[in-house]
C-alpha cells in the first residue's frame, strides 16, 4: 500500500528535510562503480561476506569473486550485483529507462547499459576513506591524524580507500616502509617506531592519478 504511515517516524514516503542516505556508505564503502574502471576489491566488505565465503556455502558466491581484476572494466565484467540490470540492452528501449537519456533516443550510442547508468572515472582522484587499527581481521579503532596507539593492540593499520585505488605507498618519518598493490592496503604496526610517527600515504589509481594523505602525529606506546 503506497500510503505514508501516520506515525511521526522517518520512513521512505516522508523523509525529513536534509535527510542523507547512508546505505551506500554502509554496504559499499569502496564504491561507487565506474563504467570505465575495474570493479573495486570487496574481499573485506562485511556486507558482501555475509553471502560470499571461502567454503562456497552459497554456490558461486566465493570470496575470489569479490577480488579486484586489473584491466577488466566494470561494464565488461561478467560479475554483476543482484540489483544491476543485464550488461547489454537492445531493441526498442523506453527513453525513460535511463535518466541520462533525458527522453532522447539519440542518446543511445552504446549497447553497454553501464555507460548510461554509472559515472565515468575520468579525472576522479582515488581517496582514503579511513585508517583503522586491525587485530585478527577485526577493527580495534579508527585512527585519527593525531592519535595514540598501543603497540600490542593491533598488528596492522589498514587504509580503507575508494575503489579506484590500486596501489598505496606508506612512508613513516620520511622513509618508505611498505607498498601494497592490492586491497586491503595495510601498514604493519612493526614499521612504526615507539614514540611519535608521521605516516604519509600515497594513494594511486590505475590511471596514474594520486592523492597524498598525512597523519602528522601517531604516537605508539
N, CA and C atoms as a LAMMPS dump frame, in Angstrom:
ITEM: TIMESTEP
0
ITEM: NUMBER OF ATOMS
663
ITEM: BOX BOUNDS ff ff ff
-5.0000000000000000e+02 5.0000000000000000e+02
-5.0000000000000000e+02 5.0000000000000000e+02
-5.0000000000000000e+02 5.0000000000000000e+02
ITEM: ATOMS id mol type element x y z
1 1 1 N 0.849 -1.189 0
2 1 2 C 0 0 0
3 1 3 C 0.882 1.235 0
4 2 1 N 0.763 2.073 -1.014
5 2 2 C 1.644 3.223 -1.191
6 2 3 C 1.102 4.441 -0.446
7 3 1 N 0.929 4.287 0.849
8 3 2 C 0.401 5.358 1.686
9 3 3 C 1.333 5.594 2.853
10 4 1 N 1.783 6.85 3.031
11 4 2 C 2.676 7.11 4.163
12 4 3 C 2.011 6.742 5.485
13 5 1 N 2.794 6.216 6.397
14 5 2 C 2.246 5.875 7.701
15 5 3 C 1.891 7.148 8.448
16 6 1 N 1.039 7.025 9.427
17 6 2 C 0.565 8.192 10.16
18 6 3 C 1.413 8.499 11.392
19 7 1 N 2.431 7.657 11.63
20 7 2 C 3.276 7.959 12.784
21 7 3 C 4.266 9.064 12.431
22 8 1 N 5.06 9.467 13.408
23 8 2 C 5.954 10.613 13.237
24 8 3 C 7.392 10.204 12.936
25 9 1 N 7.636 8.918 12.744
26 9 2 C 8.995 8.459 12.474
27 9 3 C 9.351 8.662 11.008
28 10 1 N 10.635 8.702 10.72
29 10 2 C 11.099 8.85 9.341
30 10 3 C 10.877 7.557 8.585
31 11 1 N 10.32 7.643 7.395
32 11 2 C 10.153 6.483 6.527
33 11 3 C 10.221 6.964 5.083
34 12 1 N 10.38 6.036 4.148
35 12 2 C 10.724 6.371 2.769
36 12 3 C 9.729 7.308 2.108
37 13 1 N 8.454 7.265 2.497
38 13 2 C 7.454 8.113 1.858
39 13 3 C 7.471 9.548 2.358
40 14 1 N 8.115 9.784 3.485
41 14 2 C 8.088 11.122 4.08
42 14 3 C 9.361 11.351 4.871
43 15 1 N 10.451 11.635 4.15
44 15 2 C 11.739 11.846 4.8
45 15 3 C 11.873 13.295 5.264
46 16 1 N 12.448 13.521 6.42
47 16 2 C 12.652 14.893 6.905
48 16 3 C 13.582 15.663 5.974
49 17 1 N 13.417 16.966 5.916
50 17 2 C 14.286 17.812 5.101
51 17 3 C 15.736 17.632 5.543
52 18 1 N 16.643 17.563 4.573
53 18 2 C 18.059 17.412 4.883
54 18 3 C 18.499 15.985 5.117
55 19 1 N 17.604 15.012 4.901
56 19 2 C 17.965 13.606 5.101
57 19 3 C 19.022 13.179 4.08
58 20 1 N 19.962 12.375 4.517
59 20 2 C 21.03 11.883 3.649
60 20 3 C 21.074 10.36 3.748
61 21 1 N 21.077 9.696 2.603
62 21 2 C 21.145 8.241 2.596
63 21 3 C 22.541 7.775 2.984
64 22 1 N 22.622 6.798 3.874
65 22 2 C 23.921 6.226 4.252
66 22 3 C 24.011 4.767 3.809
67 23 1 N 23.063 4.325 2.977
68 23 2 C 23.058 2.932 2.546
69 23 3 C 24.346 2.555 1.834
70 24 1 N 24.734 3.375 0.848
71 24 2 C 25.941 3.061 0.071
72 24 3 C 27.186 3.089 0.956
73 25 1 N 27.237 4.046 1.891
74 25 2 C 28.398 4.158 2.776
75 25 3 C 28.534 2.928 3.663
76 26 1 N 27.413 2.315 4.02
77 26 2 C 27.442 1.143 4.891
78 26 3 C 27.668 -0.145 4.113
79 27 1 N 26.989 -0.293 2.983
80 27 2 C 27.019 -1.546 2.236
81 27 3 C 28.135 -1.615 1.194
82 28 1 N 28.531 -0.47 0.649
83 28 2 C 29.502 -0.482 -0.452
84 28 3 C 30.45 0.714 -0.32
85 29 1 N 31.184 0.796 0.798
86 29 2 C 32.043 1.963 1.028
87 29 3 C 33.167 2.111 0.015
88 30 1 N 33.54 1.026 -0.655
89 30 2 C 34.607 1.104 -1.664
90 30 3 C 34.097 1.628 -2.999
91 31 1 N 32.8 1.814 -3.123
92 31 2 C 32.179 2.305 -4.343
93 31 3 C 32.356 3.804 -4.519
94 32 1 N 31.738 4.375 -5.555
95 32 2 C 30.781 3.72 -6.446
96 32 3 C 31.474 2.961 -7.573
97 33 1 N 30.661 2.31 -8.399
98 33 2 C 31.182 1.676 -9.605
99 33 3 C 31.308 2.723 -10.702
100 34 1 N 32.353 2.611 -11.51
101 34 2 C 32.546 3.468 -12.687
102 34 3 C 32.57 2.561 -13.913
103 35 1 N 31.867 2.962 -14.956
104 35 2 C 31.771 2.087 -16.13
105 35 3 C 33.104 1.89 -16.832
106 36 1 N 34.035 2.854 -16.668
107 36 2 C 35.312 2.785 -17.374
108 36 3 C 36.482 2.476 -16.445
109 37 1 N 36.201 1.807 -15.341
110 37 2 C 37.248 1.383 -14.399
111 37 3 C 36.888 -0.006 -13.872
112 38 1 N 37.878 -0.769 -13.398
113 38 2 C 37.574 -2.093 -12.848
114 38 3 C 36.685 -2.002 -11.607
115 39 1 N 35.942 -3.072 -11.347
116 39 2 C 35.187 -3.153 -10.11
117 39 3 C 36.167 -3.129 -8.935
118 40 1 N 35.836 -2.451 -7.846
119 40 2 C 36.766 -2.403 -6.702
120 40 3 C 36.872 -3.741 -5.995
121 41 1 N 37.924 -3.893 -5.229
122 41 2 C 38.097 -5.096 -4.421
123 41 3 C 37.127 -5.043 -3.24
124 42 1 N 36.329 -6.087 -3.071
125 42 2 C 35.343 -6.137 -1.978
126 42 3 C 35.576 -7.332 -1.056
127 43 1 N 36.817 -7.848 -1.054
128 43 2 C 37.111 -9.054 -0.278
129 43 3 C 37.068 -8.817 1.229
130 44 1 N 37.046 -7.559 1.672
131 44 2 C 36.945 -7.282 3.108
132 44 3 C 35.63 -6.591 3.448
133 45 1 N 34.717 -6.538 2.5
134 45 2 C 33.418 -5.901 2.726
135 45 3 C 32.512 -6.866 3.496
136 46 1 N 32.178 -6.517 4.733
137 46 2 C 31.408 -7.415 5.593
138 46 3 C 30.018 -7.693 5.036
139 47 1 N 29.435 -6.715 4.351
140 47 2 C 28.113 -6.923 3.763
141 47 3 C 28.183 -7.997 2.666
142 48 1 N 29.216 -7.925 1.819
143 48 2 C 29.385 -8.913 0.753
144 48 3 C 29.706 -10.295 1.346
145 49 1 N 30.515 -10.288 2.417
146 49 2 C 30.949 -11.553 3.011
147 49 3 C 29.829 -12.26 3.78
148 50 1 N 28.681 -11.619 3.905
149 50 2 C 27.535 -12.283 4.52
150 50 3 C 27.073 -13.447 3.65
151 51 1 N 27.345 -13.376 2.33
152 51 2 C 26.964 -14.452 1.403
153 51 3 C 28.179 -15.097 0.739
154 52 1 N 29.187 -14.286 0.392
155 52 2 C 30.399 -14.819 -0.23
156 52 3 C 31.289 -15.445 0.839
157 53 1 N 31.829 -16.621 0.564
158 53 2 C 32.66 -17.295 1.557
159 53 3 C 33.747 -18.127 0.882
160 54 1 N 34.783 -18.446 1.642
161 54 2 C 35.866 -19.288 1.124
162 54 3 C 35.393 -20.718 0.898
163 55 1 N 34.35 -21.125 1.612
164 55 2 C 33.852 -22.5 1.502
165 55 3 C 32.726 -22.651 0.481
166 56 1 N 32.443 -21.568 -0.249
167 56 2 C 31.411 -21.626 -1.287
168 56 3 C 30.082 -22.14 -0.712
169 57 1 N 29.697 -21.607 0.453
170 57 2 C 28.47 -22.033 1.115
171 57 3 C 27.256 -21.782 0.225
172 58 1 N 27.229 -20.604 -0.418
173 58 2 C 26.212 -20.316 -1.425
174 58 3 C 26.883 -20.529 -2.77
175 59 1 N 26.393 -21.456 -3.545
176 59 2 C 27.049 -21.859 -4.796
177 59 3 C 27.387 -20.664 -5.677
178 60 1 N 28.666 -20.558 -6.032
179 60 2 C 29.121 -19.496 -6.922
180 60 3 C 29.533 -18.226 -6.214
181 61 1 N 29.128 -18.055 -4.959
182 61 2 C 29.444 -16.83 -4.225
183 61 3 C 30.7 -17.04 -3.39
184 62 1 N 31.838 -17.005 -4.073
185 62 2 C 33.126 -17.185 -3.413
186 62 3 C 33.742 -15.831 -3.069
187 63 1 N 34.722 -15.832 -2.188
188 63 2 C 35.452 -14.607 -1.876
189 63 3 C 36.245 -14.154 -3.095
190 64 1 N 36.727 -15.119 -3.868
191 64 2 C 37.506 -14.8 -5.067
192 64 3 C 36.699 -13.961 -6.046
193 65 1 N 35.396 -14.145 -6.059
194 65 2 C 34.536 -13.373 -6.957
195 65 3 C 34.489 -11.893 -6.594
196 66 1 N 34.958 -11.561 -5.406
197 66 2 C 34.944 -10.173 -4.944
198 66 3 C 36.261 -9.455 -5.214
199 67 1 N 37.225 -10.181 -5.788
200 67 2 C 38.566 -9.626 -5.928
201 67 3 C 38.68 -8.666 -7.111
202 68 1 N 39.545 -7.666 -6.945
203 68 2 C 39.841 -6.685 -7.996
204 68 3 C 40.486 -7.377 -9.193
205 69 1 N 40.017 -7.069 -10.403
206 69 2 C 40.588 -7.639 -11.622
207 69 3 C 41.115 -6.505 -12.491
208 70 1 N 42.414 -6.332 -12.453
209 70 2 C 43.044 -5.238 -13.177
210 70 3 C 42.795 -5.347 -14.679
211 71 1 N 42.4 -4.242 -15.279
212 71 2 C 42.194 -4.2 -16.727
213 71 3 C 40.814 -4.606 -17.189
214 72 1 N 39.98 -5.142 -16.306
215 72 2 C 38.612 -5.545 -16.679
216 72 3 C 37.655 -4.442 -16.251
217 73 1 N 37.178 -3.658 -17.204
218 73 2 C 36.275 -2.558 -16.875
219 73 3 C 34.946 -3.096 -16.358
220 74 1 N 34.324 -2.341 -15.483
221 74 2 C 33.065 -2.782 -14.865
222 74 3 C 32.009 -3.124 -15.904
223 75 1 N 31.934 -2.335 -16.969
224 75 2 C 30.892 -2.578 -17.963
225 75 3 C 31.147 -3.861 -18.762
226 76 1 N 32.382 -4.355 -18.761
227 76 2 C 32.716 -5.581 -19.473
228 76 3 C 32.902 -6.772 -18.536
229 77 1 N 32.737 -6.524 -17.256
230 77 2 C 32.94 -7.566 -16.254
231 77 3 C 31.691 -8.45 -16.177
232 78 1 N 31.841 -9.764 -16.326
233 78 2 C 30.664 -10.646 -16.26
234 78 3 C 30.036 -10.702 -14.874
235 79 1 N 30.762 -10.265 -13.851
236 79 2 C 30.209 -10.256 -12.49
237 79 3 C 29.229 -9.097 -12.344
238 80 1 N 28.045 -9.389 -11.864
239 80 2 C 27.017 -8.372 -11.664
240 80 3 C 26.434 -8.511 -10.266
241 81 1 N 26.037 -7.392 -9.686
242 81 2 C 25.359 -7.423 -8.393
243 81 3 C 23.871 -7.67 -8.619
244 82 1 N 23.179 -8.198 -7.592
245 82 2 C 21.774 -8.598 -7.773
246 82 3 C 20.857 -7.508 -8.312
247 83 1 N 21.103 -6.25 -7.938
248 83 2 C 20.204 -5.175 -8.372
249 83 3 C 20.605 -4.555 -9.705
250 84 1 N 21.701 -5.026 -10.308
251 84 2 C 22.13 -4.452 -11.587
252 84 3 C 21.369 -5.07 -12.754
253 85 1 N 21.093 -4.261 -13.799
254 85 2 C 20.449 -4.808 -14.998
255 85 3 C 21.443 -5.637 -15.802
256 86 1 N 20.99 -6.256 -16.873
257 86 2 C 21.882 -7.013 -17.747
258 86 3 C 22.912 -6.085 -18.381
259 87 1 N 24.033 -6.656 -18.788
260 87 2 C 25.131 -5.865 -19.332
261 87 3 C 24.736 -5.116 -20.6
262 88 1 N 24.01 -5.788 -21.494
263 88 2 C 23.643 -5.183 -22.771
264 88 3 C 22.141 -4.911 -22.839
265 89 1 N 21.786 -3.883 -23.598
266 89 2 C 20.385 -3.587 -23.878
267 89 3 C 20.237 -3.437 -25.388
268 90 1 N 19.107 -3.824 -25.896
269 90 2 C 18.864 -3.71 -27.337
270 90 3 C 17.373 -3.653 -27.58
271 91 1 N 17 -3.41 -28.818
272 91 2 C 15.587 -3.341 -29.166
273 91 3 C 15.026 -1.949 -28.937
274 92 1 N 13.716 -1.874 -28.755
275 92 2 C 13.054 -0.589 -28.542
276 92 3 C 13.134 -0.232 -27.053
277 93 1 N 14.115 0.588 -26.726
278 93 2 C 14.379 0.932 -25.336
279 93 3 C 13.574 2.169 -24.951
280 94 1 N 12.744 2.091 -23.92
281 94 2 C 11.985 3.271 -23.476
282 94 3 C 12.935 4.395 -23.093
283 95 1 N 12.648 5.607 -23.545
284 95 2 C 13.543 6.731 -23.245
285 95 3 C 13.556 7.051 -21.755
286 96 1 N 12.574 6.574 -21.036
287 96 2 C 12.525 6.822 -19.593
288 96 3 C 13.307 5.776 -18.81
289 97 1 N 13.86 4.778 -19.52
290 97 2 C 14.542 3.662 -18.855
291 97 3 C 15.781 4.12 -18.107
292 98 1 N 16.506 5.085 -18.68
293 98 2 C 17.728 5.608 -18.074
294 98 3 C 17.615 7.123 -17.99
295 99 1 N 17.89 7.679 -16.82
296 99 2 C 17.746 9.121 -16.611
297 99 3 C 18.567 9.938 -17.594
298 100 1 N 19.783 9.46 -17.918
299 100 2 C 20.674 10.252 -18.766
300 100 3 C 20.173 10.377 -20.202
301 101 1 N 19.211 9.533 -20.602
302 101 2 C 18.654 9.677 -21.951
303 101 3 C 17.897 10.994 -22.074
304 102 1 N 17.281 11.45 -20.987
305 102 2 C 16.502 12.688 -20.953
306 102 3 C 15.457 12.722 -22.075
307 103 1 N 14.843 11.561 -22.299
308 103 2 C 13.797 11.493 -23.31
309 103 3 C 14.304 11.506 -24.734
310 104 1 N 15.63 11.408 -24.938
311 104 2 C 16.214 11.495 -26.265
312 104 3 C 16.782 10.144 -26.686
313 105 1 N 16.103 9.47 -27.614
314 105 2 C 16.583 8.166 -28.069
315 105 3 C 17.926 8.277 -28.776
316 106 1 N 18.228 9.463 -29.304
317 106 2 C 19.5 9.659 -29.989
318 106 3 C 20.679 9.566 -29.052
319 107 1 N 20.399 9.568 -27.732
320 107 2 C 21.484 9.476 -26.754
321 107 3 C 22.049 8.073 -26.669
322 108 1 N 21.356 7.11 -27.28
323 108 2 C 21.801 5.727 -27.214
324 108 3 C 22.9 5.499 -28.236
325 109 1 N 24.135 5.359 -27.761
326 109 2 C 25.236 5.17 -28.687
327 109 3 C 26.027 3.913 -28.4
328 110 1 N 25.726 3.247 -27.289
329 110 2 C 26.456 2.055 -26.892
330 110 3 C 25.481 1.022 -26.377
331 111 1 N 25.812 -0.248 -26.591
332 111 2 C 24.96 -1.305 -26.073
333 111 3 C 25.191 -1.592 -24.61
334 112 1 N 26.248 -1.004 -24.021
335 112 2 C 26.542 -1.235 -22.61
336 112 3 C 25.646 -0.346 -21.748
337 113 1 N 24.767 -0.948 -20.986
338 113 2 C 23.864 -0.184 -20.135
339 113 3 C 24.627 0.629 -19.1
340 114 1 N 25.796 0.121 -18.67
341 114 2 C 26.558 0.818 -17.633
342 114 3 C 27.081 2.167 -18.104
343 115 1 N 27.25 2.348 -19.421
344 115 2 C 27.703 3.644 -19.938
345 115 3 C 26.739 4.758 -19.559
346 116 1 N 25.493 4.406 -19.327
347 116 2 C 24.46 5.396 -19.046
348 116 3 C 24.049 5.421 -17.582
349 117 1 N 24.271 4.311 -16.882
350 117 2 C 23.796 4.224 -15.503
351 117 3 C 24.896 4.428 -14.471
352 118 1 N 26.156 4.429 -14.91
353 118 2 C 27.281 4.64 -13.998
354 118 3 C 28.052 5.879 -14.417
355 119 1 N 28.705 6.538 -13.458
356 119 2 C 29.553 7.692 -13.807
357 119 3 C 30.86 7.237 -14.444
358 120 1 N 31.583 8.209 -15.016
359 120 2 C 32.907 7.943 -15.564
360 120 3 C 33.958 8.252 -14.504
361 121 1 N 35.053 7.513 -14.544
362 121 2 C 36.143 7.739 -13.596
363 121 3 C 37.112 8.813 -14.072
364 122 1 N 36.882 9.362 -15.258
365 122 2 C 37.809 10.34 -15.837
366 122 3 C 38.009 11.521 -14.886
367 123 1 N 39.252 11.757 -14.505
368 123 2 C 39.583 12.888 -13.649
369 123 3 C 39.26 12.705 -12.177
370 124 1 N 38.747 11.533 -11.795
371 124 2 C 38.375 11.292 -10.395
372 124 3 C 39.585 10.764 -9.624
373 125 1 N 39.944 11.429 -8.551
374 125 2 C 41.097 11.022 -7.755
375 125 3 C 40.734 9.871 -6.814
376 126 1 N 41.647 8.932 -6.599
377 126 2 C 41.414 7.893 -5.587
378 126 3 C 41.478 8.545 -4.208
379 127 1 N 40.69 8.06 -3.271
380 127 2 C 40.649 8.69 -1.957
381 127 3 C 40.843 7.671 -0.84
382 128 1 N 41.335 8.164 0.282
383 128 2 C 41.426 7.387 1.511
384 128 3 C 40.193 7.705 2.327
385 129 1 N 39.379 6.689 2.619
386 129 2 C 38.142 6.912 3.37
387 129 3 C 38.406 6.904 4.878
388 130 1 N 39.303 6.021 5.319
389 130 2 C 39.611 5.948 6.752
390 130 3 C 40.877 5.127 6.956
391 131 1 N 41.469 5.29 8.115
392 131 2 C 42.61 4.476 8.533
393 131 3 C 42.2 3.819 9.85
394 132 1 N 42.31 2.492 9.903
395 132 2 C 41.854 1.777 11.097
396 132 3 C 42.946 0.846 11.625
397 133 1 N 42.881 0.589 12.91
398 133 2 C 43.802 -0.317 13.581
399 133 3 C 43.149 -1.691 13.597
400 134 1 N 43.877 -2.726 13.093
401 134 2 C 43.304 -4.064 12.94
402 134 3 C 44.041 -5.088 13.794
403 135 1 N 43.278 -6.047 14.307
404 135 2 C 43.833 -7.187 15.034
405 135 3 C 43.001 -8.411 14.69
406 136 1 N 43.624 -9.411 14.079
407 136 2 C 42.927 -10.654 13.697
408 136 3 C 41.686 -10.362 12.845
409 137 1 N 41.868 -9.483 11.859
410 137 2 C 40.808 -9.126 10.91
411 137 3 C 39.627 -8.406 11.553
412 138 1 N 39.83 -7.892 12.751
413 138 2 C 38.794 -7.126 13.428
414 138 3 C 39.284 -5.696 13.652
415 139 1 N 38.364 -4.737 13.465
416 139 2 C 38.716 -3.337 13.686
417 139 3 C 38.819 -3.068 15.184
418 140 1 N 39.968 -2.556 15.602
419 140 2 C 40.173 -2.186 17.002
420 140 3 C 39.687 -0.765 17.237
421 141 1 N 40.071 0.15 16.347
422 141 2 C 39.653 1.545 16.46
423 141 3 C 39.991 2.286 15.185
424 142 1 N 39.327 3.411 14.981
425 142 2 C 39.685 4.31 13.895
426 142 3 C 40.893 5.131 14.329
427 143 1 N 41.765 5.39 13.377
428 143 2 C 42.967 6.167 13.669
429 143 3 C 42.783 7.57 13.101
430 144 1 N 43.061 8.562 13.935
431 144 2 C 42.911 9.956 13.526
432 144 3 C 44.277 10.564 13.224
433 145 1 N 44.263 11.76 12.599
434 145 2 C 45.524 12.375 12.169
435 145 3 C 46.47 12.618 13.344
436 146 1 N 45.928 12.887 14.506
437 146 2 C 46.717 12.973 15.725
438 146 3 C 46.132 11.95 16.69
439 147 1 N 46.896 10.909 16.994
440 147 2 C 46.339 9.803 17.755
441 147 3 C 47.432 9.082 18.529
442 148 1 N 47.006 8.272 19.503
443 148 2 C 47.922 7.454 20.292
444 148 3 C 47.465 6.001 20.223
445 149 1 N 48.401 5.095 19.91
446 149 2 C 48.086 3.679 19.762
447 149 3 C 48.925 2.843 20.718
448 150 1 N 48.328 1.754 21.172
449 150 2 C 49.079 0.774 21.964
450 150 3 C 49.59 -0.3 21.011
451 151 1 N 50.894 -0.514 20.982
452 151 2 C 51.501 -1.423 20.01
453 151 3 C 50.901 -2.831 20.063
454 152 1 N 50.601 -3.313 21.231
455 152 2 C 50.108 -4.684 21.375
456 152 3 C 48.632 -4.85 21.035
457 153 1 N 47.954 -3.736 20.75
458 153 2 C 46.515 -3.814 20.464
459 153 3 C 46.204 -4.192 19.017
460 154 1 N 47.192 -4.118 18.129
461 154 2 C 46.915 -4.401 16.72
462 154 3 C 48.18 -4.82 15.995
463 155 1 N 47.983 -5.474 14.862
464 155 2 C 49.124 -5.904 14.047
465 155 3 C 49.34 -5.018 12.834
466 156 1 N 48.251 -4.415 12.309
467 156 2 C 48.383 -3.581 11.113
468 156 3 C 47.485 -2.356 11.206
469 157 1 N 47.846 -1.333 10.425
470 157 2 C 46.956 -0.208 10.149
471 157 3 C 46.446 -0.416 8.732
472 158 1 N 45.14 -0.402 8.552
473 158 2 C 44.552 -0.644 7.234
474 158 3 C 43.96 0.644 6.677
475 159 1 N 44.365 0.981 5.448
476 159 2 C 43.799 2.135 4.769
477 159 3 C 42.604 1.707 3.937
478 160 1 N 41.421 2.196 4.288
479 160 2 C 40.218 1.915 3.513
480 160 3 C 40.057 2.997 2.454
481 161 1 N 40.132 2.596 1.204
482 161 2 C 40.154 3.552 0.105
483 161 3 C 38.915 3.436 -0.771
484 162 1 N 38.777 4.395 -1.664
485 162 2 C 37.763 4.262 -2.708
486 162 3 C 38.216 3.173 -3.669
487 163 1 N 37.283 2.648 -4.454
488 163 2 C 37.587 1.526 -5.333
489 163 3 C 38.554 1.842 -6.454
490 164 1 N 38.804 3.114 -6.725
491 164 2 C 39.733 3.471 -7.801
492 164 3 C 41.188 3.254 -7.396
493 165 1 N 41.454 3.158 -6.106
494 165 2 C 42.834 2.958 -5.644
495 165 3 C 43.281 1.531 -5.929
496 166 1 N 44.467 1.388 -6.517
497 166 2 C 45.003 0.035 -6.714
498 166 3 C 46.467 -0.082 -6.28
499 167 1 N 47.018 1.012 -5.725
500 167 2 C 48.379 0.977 -5.175
501 167 3 C 48.481 1.991 -4.042
502 168 1 N 49.174 1.61 -2.987
503 168 2 C 49.39 2.533 -1.866
504 168 3 C 50.822 2.379 -1.373
505 169 1 N 51.519 3.517 -1.236
506 169 2 C 52.853 3.554 -0.645
507 169 3 C 52.736 4.142 0.758
508 170 1 N 53.418 3.535 1.722
509 170 2 C 53.425 4.015 3.096
510 170 3 C 54.815 4.557 3.442
511 171 1 N 54.837 5.761 3.983
512 171 2 C 56.081 6.355 4.465
513 171 3 C 55.926 6.652 5.957
514 172 1 N 56.964 6.35 6.728
515 172 2 C 56.979 6.649 8.161
516 172 3 C 58.205 7.502 8.454
517 173 1 N 57.963 8.696 8.984
518 173 2 C 59.046 9.639 9.31
519 173 3 C 59.974 9.863 8.123
520 174 1 N 59.367 9.962 6.943
521 174 2 C 60.116 10.279 5.733
522 174 3 C 60.708 9.1 5.002
523 175 1 N 60.59 7.893 5.538
524 175 2 C 61.167 6.699 4.923
525 175 3 C 60.092 5.786 4.353
526 176 1 N 60.324 5.282 3.148
527 176 2 C 59.401 4.331 2.541
528 176 3 C 59.527 2.995 3.271
529 177 1 N 58.409 2.521 3.862
530 177 2 C 58.488 1.307 4.676
531 177 3 C 57.581 0.178 4.176
532 178 1 N 56.596 0.494 3.327
533 178 2 C 55.685 -0.551 2.859
534 178 3 C 55.01 -0.113 1.569
535 179 1 N 54.666 -1.11 0.745
536 179 2 C 53.977 -0.87 -0.519
537 179 3 C 52.976 -1.985 -0.729
538 180 1 N 51.757 -1.635 -1.14
539 180 2 C 50.708 -2.624 -1.384
540 180 3 C 50.092 -2.341 -2.745
541 181 1 N 49.99 -3.389 -3.581
542 181 2 C 49.37 -3.209 -4.895
543 181 3 C 48.06 -3.983 -5
544 182 1 N 47.482 -4.323 -3.855
545 182 2 C 46.182 -4.988 -3.834
546 182 3 C 45.524 -4.752 -2.483
547 183 1 N 44.23 -4.482 -2.518
548 183 2 C 43.491 -4.296 -1.27
549 183 3 C 43.405 -5.628 -0.518
550 184 1 N 43.358 -5.596 0.808
551 184 2 C 43.4 -4.408 1.669
552 184 3 C 44.81 -3.826 1.769
553 185 1 N 44.89 -2.501 1.821
554 185 2 C 46.171 -1.801 1.879
555 185 3 C 46.571 -1.634 3.345
556 186 1 N 47.671 -2.301 3.733
557 186 2 C 47.992 -2.377 5.149
558 186 3 C 49.442 -2.001 5.45
559 187 1 N 49.603 -1.336 6.572
560 187 2 C 50.916 -0.974 7.098
561 187 3 C 51.134 -1.755 8.392
562 188 1 N 52.128 -2.66 8.44
563 188 2 C 52.394 -3.39 9.685
564 188 3 C 52.754 -2.428 10.819
565 189 1 N 52.177 -2.633 11.981
566 189 2 C 52.482 -1.785 13.131
567 189 3 C 53.959 -1.891 13.495
568 190 1 N 54.578 -3.002 13.136
569 190 2 C 56.013 -3.184 13.412
570 190 3 C 56.875 -2.149 12.69
571 191 1 N 56.334 -1.509 11.652
572 191 2 C 57.072 -0.495 10.905
573 191 3 C 57.052 0.86 11.614
574 192 1 N 56.227 1.001 12.652
575 192 2 C 56.148 2.246 13.402
576 192 3 C 57.134 2.214 14.564
577 193 1 N 57.765 3.346 14.848
578 193 2 C 58.703 3.417 15.958
579 193 3 C 57.934 3.691 17.245
580 194 1 N 58.503 3.323 18.355
581 194 2 C 57.916 3.68 19.639
582 194 3 C 58.109 5.18 19.836
583 195 1 N 57.025 5.859 20.073
584 195 2 C 57.068 7.312 20.138
585 195 3 C 56.283 7.912 18.993
586 196 1 N 56.658 9.094 18.532
587 196 2 C 55.912 9.829 17.519
588 196 3 C 56.259 9.36 16.104
589 197 1 N 55.224 9.183 15.274
590 197 2 C 55.396 8.804 13.877
591 197 3 C 54.596 9.753 12.981
592 198 1 N 55.231 10.181 11.894
593 198 2 C 54.486 10.849 10.828
594 198 3 C 54.244 9.807 9.745
595 199 1 N 52.988 9.496 9.486
596 199 2 C 52.638 8.493 8.479
597 199 3 C 52.071 9.2 7.26
598 200 1 N 52.682 8.919 6.113
599 200 2 C 52.232 9.511 4.855
600 200 3 C 51.837 8.386 3.909
601 201 1 N 50.695 8.54 3.259
602 201 2 C 50.191 7.518 2.334
603 201 3 C 49.994 8.134 0.953
604 202 1 N 50.601 7.51 -0.049
605 202 2 C 50.388 7.894 -1.445
606 202 3 C 49.4 6.899 -2.043
607 203 1 N 48.221 7.372 -2.365
608 203 2 C 47.143 6.518 -2.876
609 203 3 C 46.99 6.793 -4.371
610 204 1 N 47.23 5.756 -5.197
611 204 2 C 47.239 5.946 -6.649
612 204 3 C 46.233 5.035 -7.339
613 205 1 N 45.645 5.537 -8.414
614 205 2 C 44.684 4.762 -9.208
615 205 3 C 45.379 4.137 -10.409
616 206 1 N 44.679 3.255 -11.108
617 206 2 C 45.229 2.613 -12.294
618 206 3 C 45.522 3.591 -13.408
619 207 1 N 44.837 4.749 -13.408
620 207 2 C 45.061 5.754 -14.446
621 207 3 C 46.224 6.673 -14.106
622 208 1 N 46.846 6.463 -12.92
623 208 2 C 48.01 7.262 -12.541
624 208 3 C 47.693 8.463 -11.667
625 209 1 N 46.399 8.749 -11.421
626 209 2 C 46.038 9.865 -10.547
627 209 3 C 46.365 9.496 -9.108
628 210 1 N 46.757 10.503 -8.322
629 210 2 C 47.259 10.214 -6.985
630 210 3 C 46.799 11.236 -5.96
631 211 1 N 46.545 10.782 -4.75
632 211 2 C 46.275 11.63 -3.593
633 211 3 C 47.272 11.297 -2.505
634 212 1 N 47.621 12.29 -1.714
635 212 2 C 48.559 12.086 -0.615
636 212 3 C 47.86 12.435 0.703
637 213 1 N 47.985 11.556 1.678
638 213 2 C 47.367 11.768 2.986
639 213 3 C 48.439 11.705 4.062
640 214 1 N 48.385 12.655 4.989
641 214 2 C 49.408 12.742 6.032
642 214 3 C 48.75 12.664 7.416
643 215 1 N 49.273 11.743 8.218
644 215 2 C 48.914 11.647 9.636
645 215 3 C 50.138 12.138 10.395
646 216 1 N 50.131 13.399 10.816
647 216 2 C 51.375 14.026 11.326
648 216 3 C 51.865 13.512 12.665
649 217 1 N 50.956 12.932 13.47
650 217 2 C 51.413 12.512 14.796
651 217 3 C 50.643 11.289 15.284
652 218 1 N 51.179 10.104 14.973
653 218 2 C 50.645 8.864 15.523
654 218 3 C 51.675 8.352 16.537
655 219 1 N 51.324 8.453 17.783
656 219 2 C 52.24 8.064 18.852
657 219 3 C 51.99 6.623 19.262
658 220 1 N 53.04 5.816 19.206
659 220 2 C 52.937 4.394 19.573
660 220 3 C 53.554 4.191 20.943
661 221 1 N 52.784 3.558 21.8
662 221 2 C 53.269 3.314 23.16
663 221 3 C 53.592 1.834 23.367
